[in-house]
Amino acid sequence: MTLKSIQEKLPGKEFIRIHRSYIIPLAKVEKFSKSKVYVSGKELPIGTSYTDVYDILLQRVKAG
């Protein structure tokens, strides 16, 4: 099973792919920058192909 097939089965509004190796639950994001996301105390990189992740996370914070 590929990460892409797993991503397709997850609710799109609750999870986001941030890297070719990582899909994260949005509810667990503690903080983020343009290149990193902190989830449950762990620092994860945002892949160069996923540059829209920062904007999506920022919009989510602004929306509350």
Wavefront OBJ file of the C-alpha trace (Angstrom):
o trace
v 0.000 0.000 0.000
v 1.417 3.384 -0.986
v 1.243 6.602 0.985
v -0.837 8.062 -1.836
v -3.447 5.308 -1.498
v -3.547 5.853 2.263
v -3.978 9.594 1.731
v -6.926 8.967 -0.588
v -8.691 7.003 2.166
v -8.197 9.671 4.844
v -10.623 12.589 5.310
v -9.050 15.435 3.321
v -10.140 18.135 5.755
v -8.449 16.415 8.698
v -5.117 15.319 7.192
v -2.517 16.933 4.954
v 0.505 15.601 3.144
v 3.586 17.665 3.960
v 6.336 15.523 2.442
v 6.638 12.434 0.275
v 7.078 10.478 3.514
v 4.574 12.213 5.823
v 0.833 12.714 6.146
v -0.151 14.509 9.336
v -3.394 15.108 11.248
v -4.130 18.841 11.171
v -5.511 18.748 14.716
v -2.087 17.706 16.069
v -0.076 20.575 14.529
v 1.508 22.547 17.372
v 3.477 25.106 15.339
v 4.899 25.510 11.857
v 7.168 27.537 9.616
v 7.692 27.552 5.855
v 9.998 24.545 6.089
v 8.930 22.625 9.225
v 5.861 21.410 11.086
v 5.805 20.361 14.725
v 3.403 17.513 15.455
v 3.118 15.965 18.912
v 6.545 17.303 19.866
v 8.299 16.064 16.716
v 9.815 18.285 14.053
v 8.905 17.200 10.516
v 10.157 18.767 7.275
v 7.850 20.257 4.672
v 8.962 18.863 1.314
v 9.931 21.207 -1.493
v 7.067 19.831 -3.610
v 4.568 20.782 -0.891
v 5.070 24.551 -0.780
v 1.305 25.146 -0.474
v 1.276 23.463 2.967
v 2.418 26.632 4.748
v -0.410 28.668 3.186
v -2.979 25.994 4.036
v -1.817 25.852 7.664
v -1.796 29.648 7.891
v -5.365 29.854 6.549
v -6.456 27.248 9.082
v -4.972 29.278 11.950
v -6.653 32.466 10.722
v -10.003 30.678 10.413
v -9.736 29.451 13.993
l 1 2 3 4 5 6 7 8 9 10 11 12 13 14 15 16 17 18 19 20 21 22 23 24 25 26 27 28 29 30 31 32 33 34 35 36 37 38 39 40 41 42 43 44 45 46 47 48 49 50 51 52 53 54 55 56 57 58 59 60 61 62 63 64
